[in-house]
Amino acid sequence: MKTVRIAAGQGFWGDWLEAPYRQVTGGPVDYLMMDYLAEVTMSILQKQKSRDPSLGYATDFVTQMERILPTVVDRGIRVTANAGGVNPRACAAAVAEAAKGLGFEGKLKIGVVTGDDLLGRLDGLIARGHDLKNLDTGRPLRDVRDRVVSANAYLGAAPVVEALRRDAQVVITGRVTDTGLTLGPLMHAFDWAPDAWDLLAAGTVAGHIIECGAQASGGNTLSDWERIPDLARVGYPIVEARPDGTFDIIKHPRTGGRINVAGVTEQLVYEMGDPRAYITPDGIADFTTIQLAQVRKDRVRVSGVRGKPATDKLKVSIAYFYGYKAVGTLVYAWPDALKKAQAADRILRQRLQDLGLRLEAIHSEFVGANATHGNLALQELDPAQIPEVQLRIGVRAREKEPVDRFTREIAPLILNGPPSVTGFAGGRPKPEEIVAYWPALIDKRMVEPCVELVEA
Amino acid sequence: MRLLDLAHARSGDKGDTANVGLIARKADYYPLLVKQVTAARVARHFKGMITGSVERFELPNLRALNFLLHGALDGGGTISLKTDAQGKVFSTALLRMEIEVRQ
């Protein structure tokens, strides 16, 4: 039976630079899938684009492509990546330029997927009754319309399939779902129909498993973590799929990491909502139907996946300006490290109150005692034994001024607060702009994906 | 017995909600998890750490439970002031729970 291999090359923008090269050179693969876009990434890219219209995409992708293009062209490997961010055309132009520089002029077809960007259409959509209500709060978008930074609909696999059908070797997209970058190649390679719900669900599950890169092959894996071999040379996961929708998760030989049922299960439940309804633009996958089996070492078989028809909505990822925040830290040493940090926190809060700062939130953590597990950790701790504690205090406000003022209140504590304090080498904390996330739904008919081809 | 000895877990975020996927280390342990690690018990476990409700979903095929902890992330994403703004280690906090096992 014909099989198709899709290798995961990046799980987010900032992932291991070595991974794509290792994936295309470490053994046979048909496709390389690279996911760059987290929820906040689009707003960062939009800001870059507003400063320079030739930016707004994941620039790492271009340097990575430059490195792997000789292998990709030589072996006929096809690449799918949502590196285009809010400017897929500029990203494609940069890759085309890099390809020319390597002597691949006329040898590389790049597919560009757009149509997800709704920023310029928001007022028209709102005027026509599309409220773009926040999925969490129910508020209509018009409440924050003047502060919106970016708005992108999540496109599915369909435009990726079209680009592949038109012979694109590299497909660069804007906000295509992480899973669509894997499902697209499978639909194309196996000619799966757009209403073959079980197959589409299987391809979606495959995409979900590899979309976070090494998180499916031993990275960030709790089960028996100390015995996961050679994470220094971890092999990123690869989907080896069959036309019937079953597939194996594998990695290249002579790489580190581990692929077993426990690890793949951890990735399956990552960021999970209702497992019976994993909703994508392409269909709904039912995670309670997934069957996993260890076929042999570092090979897990996935089968049994059932799906349901797609909804008539697309999710929209909107980013809007919210306010400012800053986080300051100080380290307190034994004896009584925790008590000293707690005293410093009380003193600082009193000062903030005395200053009358209009802060929306103050959040204190004692790193080394309760920052990650809260009281669950504190109640099991012997405070006398704690060698050091980092006081980490953050504030948030709608205006910049009170946050600025807060940042001046950390350093004084070194000389005018509790003793045995250190760790201020980083200097005064910097106020940060908060660009917040606004998830919404839109009628699918309002969004028209567009596929263009660019020749290097 | 600690839940840590019976299960492993991974968590992530969706807005202000953290999810914890809890996975039985052995098939025999799954019924114990279903019986004892209820949504109500998890809500009590995280009292003071979350502001919303707890939902539970069962995945017997993966011998796993999925919990949604609403209001766990101080607003979530970029708004949150927490170290664990994306709820990455709520998973291990759940594994501190004590489970009764008949020997």
Chai-1 contact restraints between the chains, C-beta under 6 A:
chainA,res_idxA,chainB,res_idxB,connection_type,confidence,min_distance_angstrom,max_distance_angstrom,comment,restraint_id
A,V40,B,T78,contact,1.0,0.0,6.0,A-B,restraint_1
A,D136,B,G15,contact,1.0,0.0,6.0,A-B,restraint_2
A,L222,B,H8,contact,1.0,0.0,6.0,A-B,restraint_3
A,S223,B,H8,contact,1.0,0.0,6.0,A-B,restraint_4
A,T265,B,I23,contact,1.0,0.0,6.0,A-B,restraint_5
A,T265,B,L62,contact,1.0,0.0,6.0,A-B,restraint_6
A,E266,B,R10,contact,1.0,0.0,6.0,A-B,restraint_7
A,V269,B,R10,contact,1.0,0.0,6.0,A-B,restraint_8
A,V269,B,G21,contact,1.0,0.0,6.0,A-B,restraint_9
A,V269,B,A64,contact,1.0,0.0,6.0,A-B,restraint_10
A,V269,B,N66,contact,1.0,0.0,6.0,A-B,restraint_11
A,Y270,B,R10,contact,1.0,0.0,6.0,A-B,restraint_12
A,Y270,B,G12,contact,1.0,0.0,6.0,A-B,restraint_13
A,E271,B,G12,contact,1.0,0.0,6.0,A-B,restraint_14
A,M272,B,N19,contact,1.0,0.0,6.0,A-B,restraint_15
A,M272,B,G21,contact,1.0,0.0,6.0,A-B,restraint_16
A,M272,B,N66,contact,1.0,0.0,6.0,A-B,restraint_17
A,D274,B,F57,contact,1.0,0.0,6.0,A-B,restraint_18
A,P275,B,F57,contact,1.0,0.0,6.0,A-B,restraint_19
A,P275,B,L59,contact,1.0,0.0,6.0,A-B,restraint_20
A,P275,B,N66,contact,1.0,0.0,6.0,A-B,restraint_21
A,T288,B,L59,contact,1.0,0.0,6.0,A-B,restraint_22
A,T288,B,N61,contact,1.0,0.0,6.0,A-B,restraint_23
A,I290,B,N61,contact,1.0,0.0,6.0,A-B,restraint_24
A,H363,B,L81,contact,1.0,0.0,6.0,A-B,restraint_25
A,E365,B,T83,contact,1.0,0.0,6.0,A-B,restraint_26
A,A371,B,T83,contact,1.0,0.0,6.0,A-B,restraint_27
A,T372,B,D84,contact,1.0,0.0,6.0,A-B,restraint_28
A,T372,B,V89,contact,1.0,0.0,6.0,A-B,restraint_29
A,H373,B,A93,contact,1.0,0.0,6.0,A-B,restraint_30
A,G374,B,M49,contact,1.0,0.0,6.0,A-B,restraint_31
A,N375,B,G48,contact,1.0,0.0,6.0,A-B,restraint_32
A,L376,B,A93,contact,1.0,0.0,6.0,A-B,restraint_33
A,L376,B,R96,contact,1.0,0.0,6.0,A-B,restraint_34
A,G394,B,L81,contact,1.0,0.0,6.0,A-B,restraint_35
A,R396,B,L81,contact,1.0,0.0,6.0,A-B,restraint_36
A,I434,B,T78,contact,1.0,0.0,6.0,A-B,restraint_37
A,I434,B,I79,contact,1.0,0.0,6.0,A-B,restraint_38
A,V435,B,T78,contact,1.0,0.0,6.0,A-B,restraint_39
A,A436,B,T78,contact,1.0,0.0,6.0,A-B,restraint_40
A,A436,B,I79,contact,1.0,0.0,6.0,A-B,restraint_41
A,Y437,B,G77,contact,1.0,0.0,6.0,A-B,restraint_42
